[in-house]
Amino acid sequence: MHKPFQVLTLVCAMAAGLIGSASAVAEPVYKVGATATGIPFTFLDIKSGKIQGMMVDAAEAVGKAGGFDTEIQQTTFAALIPSLTTNKIDLISAAMLKTPEREKVVQYSDPIFSYGEGLIVKADDQKDYKSMDDLAGEVVGAQVGTVFLDALNKHGGFKEVRSYDSIPDLMRDLKLGRIKAAFGDRPIIAYQLAQGKNPDVKLSSTYVPVVMGDVCLVMRQGDAEKLAQVNKGIAAIKADGSLQRIIEKWQLN
């Protein structure tokens, strides 16, 4: 008369064992910092209220192939590295170019995408800009925290270098004539201008970028295990064509 109880006990024990085994092999969940203003790399989708974009898709695909789950968290660009180094997030997936200065603080994965800076001027500006030297004595701007702002300050020769929280902010001041030109991530600017929402400004077709760099996933220094996981995932999505399909989806090819 105790058999049903014994069977039930055995089933519960087996179930508990299976749950314990599943927990033991559960994939880690990494908090991924991404910005709301870097379309098409990362941006806040108003309808869903979620961060989306090429680097979000890439991070999720890398996680799936590398053996970890991702939890996307909205972070301002300037706060990305501080959030990473203080353990608020585990990875950065944004339009953050790899630089020697940043490598002193954080660790980069293998490249996911590469690009350089674009020069934005007013739509009626007919000058053929080739380099930063062509803007000597002018007021120019770039987004705070970017390598382009650093490059402008290092280059010198400008009347003033202004910093902005976002590309829309610097486009606004450019349209209003407060700055002569602005520098920023060329793919982001090109994508935004292609939407037709900023007819008063344009990308210079003659400017030659000098700050070329790789976009990678970024993590804390010394985390060899996470780096191996991430690079494994990147290699996999490059090999099976997933990364190329993501790039094409966001019109970056």
ZISUL-V333138 format. One record per helix or strand. SS is the DSSP state (~ for helix, > for strand). FROM is the first residue (numbers start at 0). TO is the last residue. Records with the same first field share a line. If there is no record, write none. Layout:
BEGIN
SS=FROM-TO / FROM-TO
END
This chain:
BEGIN
~=2-23 / 53-65 / 76-84 / 99-102 / 131-134 / 146-154 / 166-174 / 185-193 / 223-238 / 241-248
>=27-33 / 36-37 / 41-44 / 49-51 / 67-73 / 90-91 / 96-96 / 105-107 / 112-114 / 116-121 / 138-142 / 159-163 / 180-184 / 200-202 / 212-214 / 217-219
END
